[in-house]
């Protein structure tokens, strides 16, 4: 059996379900009588868990999308969620630290929202909230981000010429007085759950037998998944496994040297749990569309994927909580290039080329 056949065989085994012959995506029907929205997801993706009290509806998703792109959410009506989460950049903004309406910079990079609906393990880099609804509450009143007040925002929404009827359609409210922040974040969360990556990346096409890897991409694939003793194990798949290319777990990946855990300026998960052994740990982001989402790491310290690969090849920096997976890989220049070639096969254009998303700006 040649190597090309072996690779296709492995790609079949790493999916939970075989793809349909016609390449169609499967509709995930939400098991709730109130839902009328059919979420289309790749065949091998897991089932998305939708909260029973916030089923996906056409009107709810449409309202959430409108709110996501509307600068009405900010105190001065200059910024929206999409300001820091641009569809063309896989819902990031290519900044190490995003600036809010007052020109102040945050302390972390804006994380991609792609496939966020599959996360069951806390949101933000540090896992501080449990649900997408809870996550949507935070930026509005964050003094660095949208710097608004929920009571003020709700009054603006109530007086808006279109929003009252949109909320009535989405949630069946009887009067404008029934609009509250809980409904706002429910709508935004509904929309965010629809931000599912497509099946048009080269990786997915190879998996379906519609394309083939180049020699460099194929070796990079082997290194990423450690499937052949012929090539080095790049230790990638432990934290970035298929099909989402993230486990949504928290790791200290050795980017900060600290001989005392209290030396961490940003303690990450440890600041939330209070457990000293969580200090320096951050959520592993998806690598789908990673080519589009520079700079990298929670603090945007690496400007390129080449720098990221160099970091892991070097073995990282010491701290007490660093993951045992972080070790010197001693990759050659050629191996680094091959690993990079594979990572670029994870790029899809679901939202990048979708004119509906590029034009979704409201005044």
Secondary structure, 3 states (H helix, E strand, C coil): CCHHHHHHHHHHHCCCCCCCCCCCCEEECCCCCCCCCCEEECCCCCCCCCCCCCCCCHHHHHHHHHHHCEHHHCCCCCCCHHHHCEHHHCCECCCCCCECCCCCECCCCCCCCCCHHHCCCCECCCCCECCHHHHHHHHHHCCCCCCCCHHHHHHHHHCCCCHHHHHHHHHCCCCHHHCCHHHHHHHHHHHHHCCCCCCCCHHHHHHCCCCCCCHHHHHHHHHHHCCCCCCCCCCCCCCCCCCCCCCCCEECCCCCCECCHHHCCCCEHHHHHCCHHHCCEEECCCCCCHHHCCCECCCCCECCHHHHHHHHHHCCCCECCCCCCCCCCCCCHHHHHHHHHHHHHHCCCCCCCCHHHHCCCEC
